[in-house]
Amino acid sequence: MRVGIGYDVHPLVRGRKLILGGVHIPHPMGLGGHSDADLLLHSMGDALLGAAGKKDIGSLFPDNDPKYEGISSLILLTRIFQLLKKNGYRINNLDATLVAEEPKISPYVHKMKENIARALRIQTDRIGIKATTSEKMGFLGKKKAICCWAVATIQTVSGE
């Protein structure tokens, strides 16, 4: 069994869609970033990569590479799954906590889990997604950004 932790934070900006877990969430602001800035998937990807002892998502998909501009993070997550599979790993579970004052995430969690399960070829019951606020403290509490923490467990396919 191997464990990895991921974290990501992006600023909220005007003129962008808010994408979390591959789901467009109606909101007046979106997340700034080079790709679609889906920090839920970025933190999950980093947790998976960390569990496998690999470099982080920014090293694999750098934000100065034009081919990743605007790319769906579901595509990046699928590539991370392929890397893990190639290296003999199986995903046990993922758990993430989003920190945002708004919007409410719970109406979208089921669809997020379906998207992630499809990208990683696992069952939705192996994915946990929760949300909380920062009680109006700091840059998160002032609605200037959203962040996410994620934990992943993986194991070798052969059980070694």
GROMACS elastic network, one bead per residue, 0.5 to 0.9 nm:
[ bonds ]
;  ai    aj funct       b0    kb
    1    51     6  0.89062   500
    1    92     6  0.87584   500
    1   153     6  0.67071   500
    1   154     6  0.58509   500
    1   156     6  0.74315   500
    1   159     6  0.85208   500
    1   160     6  0.89149   500
    2    50     6  0.89567   500
    2    51     6  0.53145   500
    2    52     6  0.71469   500
    2   152     6  0.81663   500
    2   153     6  0.55130   500
    2   154     6  0.52582   500
    2   155     6  0.58488   500
    2   156     6  0.85660   500
    3    47     6  0.77088   500
    3    48     6  0.79523   500
    3    50     6  0.74594   500
    3    52     6  0.80954   500
    3   151     6  0.70927   500
    3   152     6  0.56233   500
    3   154     6  0.65512   500
    3   155     6  0.87899   500
    4    46     6  0.76309   500
    4    48     6  0.59183   500
    4    49     6  0.71496   500
    4    52     6  0.76059   500
    4    53     6  0.84100   500
    4   150     6  0.82288   500
    4   151     6  0.56528   500
    4   152     6  0.51987   500
    4   153     6  0.65107   500
    4   154     6  0.84360   500
    5    43     6  0.78747   500
    5    44     6  0.80065   500
    5    46     6  0.68759   500
    5    48     6  0.76301   500
    5    49     6  0.87967   500
    5    50     6  0.64793   500
    5    51     6  0.74359   500
    5   149     6  0.73820   500
    5   150     6  0.56643   500
    5   152     6  0.65026   500
    6    42     6  0.77914   500
    6    44     6  0.59808   500
    6    45     6  0.72331   500
    6    48     6  0.78431   500
    6    49     6  0.86294   500
    6    50     6  0.75153   500
    6    56     6  0.89243   500
    6    96     6  0.88154   500
    6   148     6  0.80465   500
    6   149     6  0.57217   500
    6   151     6  0.62728   500
    6   152     6  0.82426   500
    7    39     6  0.82321   500
    7    40     6  0.86840   500
    7    42     6  0.77373   500
    7    44     6  0.79381   500
    7    46     6  0.72403   500
    7    47     6  0.78152   500
    7   147     6  0.73787   500
    7   148     6  0.56374   500
    7   150     6  0.62917   500
    7   151     6  0.89919   500
    8    39     6  0.56280   500
    8    40     6  0.76144   500
    8    42     6  0.65522   500
    8    43     6  0.53009   500
    8    46     6  0.86964   500
    8   146     6  0.85477   500
    8   147     6  0.55991   500
    8   148     6  0.55041   500
    8   149     6  0.68772   500
    8   150     6  0.89164   500
    9    39     6  0.64490   500
    9    43     6  0.87193   500
    9   145     6  0.68621   500
    9   146     6  0.57745   500
    9   148     6  0.64859   500
   10    31     6  0.57905   500
   10    32     6  0.59983   500
   10    33     6  0.69722   500
   10    37     6  0.71143   500
   10    38     6  0.86875   500
   10    39     6  0.69480   500
   10   144     6  0.87595   500
   10   145     6  0.56045   500
   10   146     6  0.59056   500
   10   147     6  0.65618   500
   11    30     6  0.81972   500
   11    31     6  0.56401   500
   11    32     6  0.55317   500
   11    33     6  0.81504   500
   11   140     6  0.89783   500
   11   143     6  0.87892   500
   11   144     6  0.57789   500
   11   146     6  0.65837   500
   11   147     6  0.87639   500
   12    16     6  0.86610   500
   12    18     6  0.85811   500
   12    29     6  0.58683   500
   12    30     6  0.53750   500
   12    32     6  0.60924   500
   12   143     6  0.73094   500
   12   144     6  0.53626   500
   12   146     6  0.70275   500
   13    16     6  0.66214   500
   13    28     6  0.87519   500
   13    29     6  0.53145   500
   13    30     6  0.54350   500
   13    31     6  0.58524   500
   13    32     6  0.57664   500
   13   144     6  0.79828   500
   13   145     6  0.84405   500
   14    17     6  0.84482   500
   14    28     6  0.68953   500
   14    30     6  0.62711   500
   14    31     6  0.83594   500
   14    32     6  0.85249   500
   15    28     6  0.81983   500
   15    29     6  0.67545   500
   15    30     6  0.70081   500
   16    19     6  0.89914   500
   16    28     6  0.85066   500
   16    29     6  0.62782   500
   16    31     6  0.65001   500
   16    32     6  0.71149   500
   16    36     6  0.86992   500
   17    24     6  0.67692   500
   17    25     6  0.75835   500
   17    26     6  0.76617   500
   17    27     6  0.75780   500
   17    28     6  0.81512   500
   17    29     6  0.67255   500
   17    31     6  0.71136   500
   17    36     6  0.81918   500
   18    23     6  0.81373   500
   18    24     6  0.57838   500
   18    25     6  0.55208   500
   18    26     6  0.69117   500
   18    27     6  0.65670   500
   18    28     6  0.83753   500
   18    29     6  0.65260   500
   18    31     6  0.58149   500
   18    36     6  0.84257   500
   18    37     6  0.83515   500
   18    38     6  0.79196   500
   19    22     6  0.58190   500
   19    23     6  0.53132   500
   19    25     6  0.61189   500
   19    26     6  0.89699   500
   19    30     6  0.72296   500
   19    31     6  0.75342   500
   19    36     6  0.68533   500
   19    37     6  0.72222   500
   19    38     6  0.54577   500
   19    39     6  0.84263   500
   19    40     6  0.88988   500
   20    23     6  0.53275   500
   20    24     6  0.67503   500
   20    25     6  0.72878   500
   20    37     6  0.83547   500
   20    38     6  0.51004   500
   20    39     6  0.68218   500
   20    40     6  0.58274   500
   20    41     6  0.73407   500
   20   105     6  0.88958   500
   20   108     6  0.87486   500
   20   112     6  0.72373   500
   21    24     6  0.85015   500
   21    38     6  0.66447   500
   21    39     6  0.81835   500
   21    40     6  0.58335   500
   21    41     6  0.58785   500
   21    73     6  0.83221   500
   21    74     6  0.77486   500
   21   108     6  0.86908   500
   21   109     6  0.80855   500
   21   111     6  0.79258   500
   21   113     6  0.72600   500
   21   114     6  0.89524   500
   21   115     6  0.67607   500
   21   116     6  0.67538   500
   22    38     6  0.71285   500
   22    40     6  0.88186   500
   22    41     6  0.78789   500
   22    72     6  0.74516   500
   22    73     6  0.71212   500
   22    74     6  0.62076   500
   22   111     6  0.83740   500
   22   112     6  0.62443   500
   22   115     6  0.63891   500
   22   116     6  0.78519   500
   23   108     6  0.72874   500
   23   111     6  0.70471   500
   23   112     6  0.61715   500
   23   115     6  0.81297   500
   24    27     6  0.89382   500
   24   108     6  0.89777   500
   25    30     6  0.88888   500
   25   103     6  0.81137   500
   25   105     6  0.84440   500
   25   108     6  0.76982   500
   26    29     6  0.85902   500
   26   103     6  0.84569   500
   27    30     6  0.70547   500
   27   102     6  0.87084   500
   27   103     6  0.70183   500
   30    37     6  0.85634   500
   31    36     6  0.77410   500
   31    37     6  0.57009   500
   31    38     6  0.74567   500
   31    39     6  0.83078   500
   31   145     6  0.76140   500
   31   146     6  0.78774   500
   32    35     6  0.86572   500
   32    36     6  0.80387   500
   32    37     6  0.61645   500
   33    36     6  0.66213   500
   33    38     6  0.86286   500
   33    63     6  0.81575   500
   33    69     6  0.86332   500
   33    70     6  0.83420   500
   34    37     6  0.65845   500
   34    62     6  0.88838   500
   34    63     6  0.55899   500
   34    64     6  0.80408   500
   34    66     6  0.86998   500
   34    68     6  0.70855   500
   34    69     6  0.51088   500
   34    70     6  0.60779   500
   34    71     6  0.81601   500
   35    38     6  0.77455   500
   35    63     6  0.75309   500
   35    68     6  0.58365   500
   35    72     6  0.66182   500
   35    73     6  0.70032   500
   36    39     6  0.87603   500
   36    69     6  0.78038   500
   36    70     6  0.50022   500
   36    71     6  0.58345   500
   36    72     6  0.55848   500
   36    73     6  0.64038   500
   37    40     6  0.87670   500
   37    41     6  0.87564   500
   37    42     6  0.78817   500
   37    70     6  0.81328   500
   37    71     6  0.88461   500
   37    72     6  0.84078   500
   37    73     6  0.74110   500
   38    41     6  0.56412   500
   38    42     6  0.62759   500
   38    43     6  0.88287   500
   38    72     6  0.79755   500
   38    73     6  0.60897   500
   38    74     6  0.86485   500
   39    43     6  0.59170   500
   39    44     6  0.83361   500
   39    73     6  0.85765   500
   39    98     6  0.88279   500
   39   146     6  0.80919   500
   39   147     6  0.69296   500
   39   148     6  0.65258   500
   40    43     6  0.54331   500
   40    44     6  0.62762   500
   40    45     6  0.85879   500
   40    96     6  0.73988   500
   40    97     6  0.83718   500
   40    98     6  0.71478   500
   40   129     6  0.89212   500
   40   147     6  0.80124   500
   40   148     6  0.59386   500
   40   149     6  0.79947   500
   40   150     6  0.79667   500
   41    44     6  0.50036   500
   41    45     6  0.58954   500
   41    46     6  0.84905   500
   41    73     6  0.62805   500
   41    74     6  0.71323   500
   41    76     6  0.84912   500
   41    77     6  0.67757   500
   41   116     6  0.79964   500
   42    45     6  0.50270   500
   42    46     6  0.61558   500
   42    47     6  0.86023   500
   42    57     6  0.69436   500
   42    73     6  0.71392   500
   42    76     6  0.84633   500
   42    77     6  0.78301   500
   42   148     6  0.87441   500
   43    46     6  0.50837   500
   43    47     6  0.61742   500
   43    48     6  0.86905   500
   43    57     6  0.86106   500
   43    96     6  0.79697   500
   43   147     6  0.88915   500
   43   148     6  0.63526   500
   43   149     6  0.61808   500
   43   150     6  0.55919   500
   43   151     6  0.83972   500
   44    47     6  0.50386   500
   44    48     6  0.62659   500
   44    49     6  0.86015   500
   44    77     6  0.82037   500
   44    94     6  0.70242   500
   44    95     6  0.79034   500
   44    96     6  0.71784   500
   44   148     6  0.87981   500
   44   149     6  0.79343   500
   44   150     6  0.53741   500
   44   151     6  0.69908   500
   44   152     6  0.71520   500
   45    48     6  0.51499   500
   45    49     6  0.61046   500
   45    50     6  0.84731   500
   45    56     6  0.80826   500
   45    57     6  0.65924   500
   45    76     6  0.80528   500
   45    77     6  0.59517   500
   45    80     6  0.66510   500
   45    81     6  0.86080   500
   45   150     6  0.86913   500
   45   152     6  0.88476   500
   46    50     6  0.58753   500
   46    51     6  0.84518   500
   46    54     6  0.88978   500
   46    55     6  0.82907   500
   46    56     6  0.55093   500
   46    57     6  0.57061   500
   46    58     6  0.88316   500
   46   150     6  0.81597   500
   46   151     6  0.89133   500
   46   152     6  0.89146   500
   47    50     6  0.51036   500
   47    51     6  0.61700   500
   47    52     6  0.87213   500
   47    56     6  0.86350   500
   47    94     6  0.82440   500
   47   149     6  0.87841   500
   47   150     6  0.60827   500
   47   151     6  0.54767   500
   47   152     6  0.53035   500
   47   153     6  0.82839   500
   48    51     6  0.51694   500
   48    52     6  0.64230   500
   48    53     6  0.87619   500
   48    54     6  0.86335   500
   48    80     6  0.77214   500
   48    81     6  0.83460   500
   48    84     6  0.80800   500
   48    91     6  0.80390   500
   48    94     6  0.82801   500
   48   151     6  0.78342   500
   48   152     6  0.55512   500
   48   153     6  0.73377   500
   48   154     6  0.74577   500
   49    52     6  0.51370   500
   49    53     6  0.62167   500
   49    54     6  0.50358   500
   49    55     6  0.65279   500
   49    56     6  0.62721   500
   49    57     6  0.75334   500
   49    80     6  0.72772   500
   49    83     6  0.88740   500
   49    84     6  0.78104   500
   49   152     6  0.89465   500
   50    54     6  0.57157   500
   50    55     6  0.71041   500
   50    56     6  0.70383   500
   50   152     6  0.85233   500
   51    54     6  0.76456   500
   51   151     6  0.88736   500
   51   152     6  0.68050   500
   51   153     6  0.66670   500
   51   154     6  0.66292   500
   51   155     6  0.88242   500
   52    55     6  0.89739   500
   52    84     6  0.70721   500
   52    87     6  0.83960   500
   52    89     6  0.76588   500
   52   154     6  0.75912   500
   52   155     6  0.87006   500
   55    58     6  0.81389   500
   55    59     6  0.61235   500
   55    60     6  0.69957   500
   56    59     6  0.54350   500
   56    60     6  0.66099   500
   56    61     6  0.87388   500
   57    60     6  0.51564   500
   57    61     6  0.58574   500
   57    62     6  0.76690   500
   57    76     6  0.84739   500
   57    80     6  0.85460   500
   58    61     6  0.51719   500
   58    63     6  0.68427   500
   59    62     6  0.54942   500
   59    63     6  0.88311   500
   61    64     6  0.87025   500
   61    65     6  0.74446   500
   61    67     6  0.89428   500
   61    68     6  0.67702   500
   61    76     6  0.78152   500
   62    65     6  0.55997   500
   62    66     6  0.88728   500
   62    68     6  0.75070   500
   63    66     6  0.76316   500
   63    68     6  0.69232   500
   63    69     6  0.73855   500
   64    67     6  0.89193   500
   64    68     6  0.82568   500
   64    69     6  0.84538   500
   65    68     6  0.59327   500
   65    69     6  0.72452   500
   66    69     6  0.52329   500
   66    70     6  0.89026   500
   67    70     6  0.84589   500
   67    71     6  0.77515   500
   68    71     6  0.51632   500
   68    72     6  0.85028   500
   70    73     6  0.88316   500
   71    74     6  0.84947   500
   71    75     6  0.73401   500
   71    76     6  0.79919   500
   72    75     6  0.55149   500
   72    76     6  0.69997   500
   72    77     6  0.89922   500
   73    77     6  0.60662   500
   73    78     6  0.84745   500
   74    78     6  0.61425   500
   74    79     6  0.86472   500
   74   115     6  0.76114   500
   74   116     6  0.73415   500
   74   119     6  0.64608   500
   75    78     6  0.50823   500
   75    79     6  0.63441   500
   75    80     6  0.87482   500
   75   119     6  0.76706   500
   76    79     6  0.50598   500
   76    80     6  0.62902   500
   76    81     6  0.87070   500
   77    81     6  0.62388   500
   77    82     6  0.86752   500
   77   116     6  0.80279   500
   77   119     6  0.64625   500
   77   120     6  0.72504   500
   78    81     6  0.50016   500
   78    82     6  0.62807   500
   78    83     6  0.87136   500
   78   116     6  0.88370   500
   78   118     6  0.86969   500
   78   120     6  0.61290   500
   78   121     6  0.89584   500
   79    83     6  0.62277   500
   79    84     6  0.86741   500
   79   119     6  0.87349   500
   80    83     6  0.50313   500
   80    84     6  0.62411   500
   80    85     6  0.85724   500
   80   120     6  0.84902   500
   81    84     6  0.51448   500
   81    85     6  0.60896   500
   81    86     6  0.85269   500
   81    89     6  0.89347   500
   81    90     6  0.88090   500
   81    91     6  0.84421   500
   81   119     6  0.75109   500
   81   120     6  0.56217   500
   81   121     6  0.83336   500
   82    85     6  0.50367   500
   82    86     6  0.60122   500
   82    87     6  0.85683   500
   82   120     6  0.84847   500
   83    86     6  0.50900   500
   83    87     6  0.62730   500
   83    88     6  0.88008   500
   83    89     6  0.87738   500
   84    87     6  0.50816   500
   84    88     6  0.63559   500
   84    89     6  0.51929   500
   84    90     6  0.72073   500
   84    91     6  0.83763   500
   85    88     6  0.51044   500
   85    89     6  0.52162   500
   85    90     6  0.65767   500
   85    91     6  0.88996   500
   85   157     6  0.85170   500
   86    89     6  0.75280   500
   87   156     6  0.84369   500
   88   155     6  0.83132   500
   88   156     6  0.55211   500
   88   157     6  0.54820   500
   88   158     6  0.75809   500
   89   154     6  0.63283   500
   89   155     6  0.54127   500
   89   157     6  0.53333   500
   89   158     6  0.85210   500
   90   153     6  0.88410   500
   90   154     6  0.54909   500
   90   155     6  0.53944   500
   90   156     6  0.60141   500
   90   157     6  0.56574   500
   91    94     6  0.80221   500
   91   120     6  0.79311   500
   91   121     6  0.88806   500
   91   122     6  0.74651   500
   91   126     6  0.87972   500
   91   152     6  0.77272   500
   91   153     6  0.63490   500
   91   155     6  0.66364   500
   91   156     6  0.88651   500
   92   122     6  0.82832   500
   92   126     6  0.68145   500
   92   152     6  0.75367   500
   92   153     6  0.53672   500
   92   154     6  0.50528   500
   92   155     6  0.70359   500
   93   122     6  0.84081   500
   93   125     6  0.84214   500
   93   127     6  0.58195   500
   93   128     6  0.80851   500
   93   151     6  0.82830   500
   93   152     6  0.57492   500
   93   153     6  0.54931   500
   93   154     6  0.71619   500
   94   126     6  0.63647   500
   94   128     6  0.61674   500
   94   129     6  0.84640   500
   94   150     6  0.70187   500
   94   151     6  0.57374   500
   94   153     6  0.66661   500
   95   126     6  0.81965   500
   95   127     6  0.57435   500
   95   129     6  0.59655   500
   95   130     6  0.81090   500
   95   149     6  0.83631   500
   95   150     6  0.55014   500
   95   151     6  0.52910   500
   95   152     6  0.65205   500
   96   127     6  0.81766   500
   96   128     6  0.60360   500
   96   130     6  0.62320   500
   96   131     6  0.82990   500
   96   148     6  0.67448   500
   96   149     6  0.54974   500
   96   151     6  0.64141   500
   96   152     6  0.87922   500
   97   128     6  0.82886   500
   97   129     6  0.59473   500
   97   131     6  0.52894   500
   97   132     6  0.71938   500
   97   147     6  0.84517   500
   97   148     6  0.55428   500
   97   149     6  0.53378   500
   97   150     6  0.64463   500
   98   105     6  0.85213   500
   98   129     6  0.76029   500
   98   130     6  0.62041   500
   98   132     6  0.63122   500
   98   133     6  0.82038   500
   98   146     6  0.72545   500
   98   147     6  0.58678   500
   98   149     6  0.66378   500
   98   150     6  0.86996   500
   99   102     6  0.88845   500
   99   130     6  0.87880   500
   99   131     6  0.58152   500
   99   132     6  0.50629   500
   99   133     6  0.51798   500
   99   134     6  0.65423   500
   99   140     6  0.73435   500
   99   141     6  0.89651   500
   99   145     6  0.88919   500
   99   146     6  0.58178   500
   99   147     6  0.52771   500
   99   148     6  0.59643   500
   99   149     6  0.83660   500
  100   103     6  0.71376   500
  100   104     6  0.83170   500
  100   105     6  0.88061   500
  100   131     6  0.72135   500
  100   132     6  0.63519   500
  100   133     6  0.50121   500
  100   134     6  0.69554   500
  100   140     6  0.63400   500
  100   141     6  0.73126   500
  100   143     6  0.72410   500
  100   145     6  0.74078   500
  100   146     6  0.51108   500
  100   147     6  0.69927   500
  100   148     6  0.87896   500
  101   104     6  0.79971   500
  101   132     6  0.75402   500
  101   134     6  0.68405   500
  101   135     6  0.75903   500
  101   136     6  0.70849   500
  101   140     6  0.70321   500
  101   141     6  0.59922   500
  101   142     6  0.78663   500
  101   143     6  0.61921   500
  101   146     6  0.81394   500
  102   105     6  0.78977   500
  102   133     6  0.79715   500
  102   143     6  0.74030   500
  102   146     6  0.88340   500
  104   107     6  0.71526   500
  104   108     6  0.84931   500
  104   131     6  0.81364   500
  105   108     6  0.56715   500
  105   109     6  0.64640   500
  105   130     6  0.80504   500
  105   131     6  0.65530   500
  106   109     6  0.52751   500
  106   110     6  0.80685   500
  106   129     6  0.88222   500
  106   130     6  0.77722   500
  106   131     6  0.75969   500
  107   110     6  0.74692   500
  107   111     6  0.86571   500
  108   111     6  0.56187   500
  108   112     6  0.62582   500
  108   113     6  0.87950   500
  109   113     6  0.61076   500
  109   114     6  0.86051   500
  109   128     6  0.89708   500
  109   129     6  0.66341   500
  109   130     6  0.80782   500
  110   113     6  0.52187   500
  110   114     6  0.63157   500
  110   115     6  0.88107   500
  110   124     6  0.84680   500
  111   114     6  0.50032   500
  111   115     6  0.62398   500
  111   116     6  0.86663   500
  112   115     6  0.51680   500
  112   116     6  0.62120   500
  112   117     6  0.85138   500
  112   129     6  0.83908   500
  113   116     6  0.51313   500
  113   117     6  0.59097   500
  113   118     6  0.84660   500
  113   123     6  0.87833   500
  113   124     6  0.56135   500
  113   125     6  0.84261   500
  113   127     6  0.63992   500
  113   128     6  0.77902   500
  113   129     6  0.76370   500
  114   117     6  0.51133   500
  114   118     6  0.61369   500
  114   119     6  0.86756   500
  114   123     6  0.83241   500
  114   124     6  0.61378   500
  115   118     6  0.52369   500
  115   119     6  0.62975   500
  115   120     6  0.87116   500
  115   124     6  0.89936   500
  116   119     6  0.51019   500
  116   120     6  0.60847   500
  116   121     6  0.81366   500
  116   122     6  0.81993   500
  116   124     6  0.78667   500
  116   127     6  0.80244   500
  117   120     6  0.52182   500
  117   121     6  0.54146   500
  117   123     6  0.56524   500
  117   124     6  0.54684   500
  117   125     6  0.88865   500
  117   126     6  0.82445   500
  117   127     6  0.75839   500
  118   121     6  0.50722   500
  118   122     6  0.68703   500
  118   123     6  0.82036   500
  118   124     6  0.86847   500
  119   122     6  0.81476   500
  120   123     6  0.87903   500
  122   125     6  0.84233   500
  122   126     6  0.69293   500
  122   127     6  0.84981   500
  123   126     6  0.56663   500
  123   127     6  0.75882   500
  124   127     6  0.54269   500
  124   128     6  0.82661   500
  125   128     6  0.74368   500
  129   150     6  0.89530   500
  131   148     6  0.87838   500
  132   135     6  0.86557   500
  133   136     6  0.73033   500
  133   137     6  0.89282   500
  133   140     6  0.79546   500
  133   141     6  0.71130   500
  134   137     6  0.56105   500
  134   138     6  0.76420   500
  134   140     6  0.63563   500
  134   141     6  0.52976   500
  135   138     6  0.88975   500
  135   140     6  0.88370   500
  135   141     6  0.60831   500
  136   139     6  0.84078   500
  136   140     6  0.71513   500
  136   142     6  0.59273   500
  136   143     6  0.80957   500
  137   140     6  0.66907   500
  137   142     6  0.67753   500
  138   141     6  0.52005   500
  138   142     6  0.62711   500
  138   143     6  0.88547   500
  138   144     6  0.89033   500
  139   142     6  0.50754   500
  139   143     6  0.64900   500
  139   144     6  0.53853   500
  139   145     6  0.64324   500
  139   146     6  0.88053   500
  140   143     6  0.52388   500
  140   144     6  0.57251   500
  140   145     6  0.51557   500
  140   146     6  0.60300   500
  140   147     6  0.76723   500
  141   144     6  0.75155   500
  141   145     6  0.83010   500
  142   145     6  0.80228   500
  143   146     6  0.75486   500
  155   158     6  0.84805   500
  155   159     6  0.67936   500
  155   160     6  0.81839   500
  156   159     6  0.51599   500
  156   160     6  0.60955   500
  157   160     6  0.77434   500
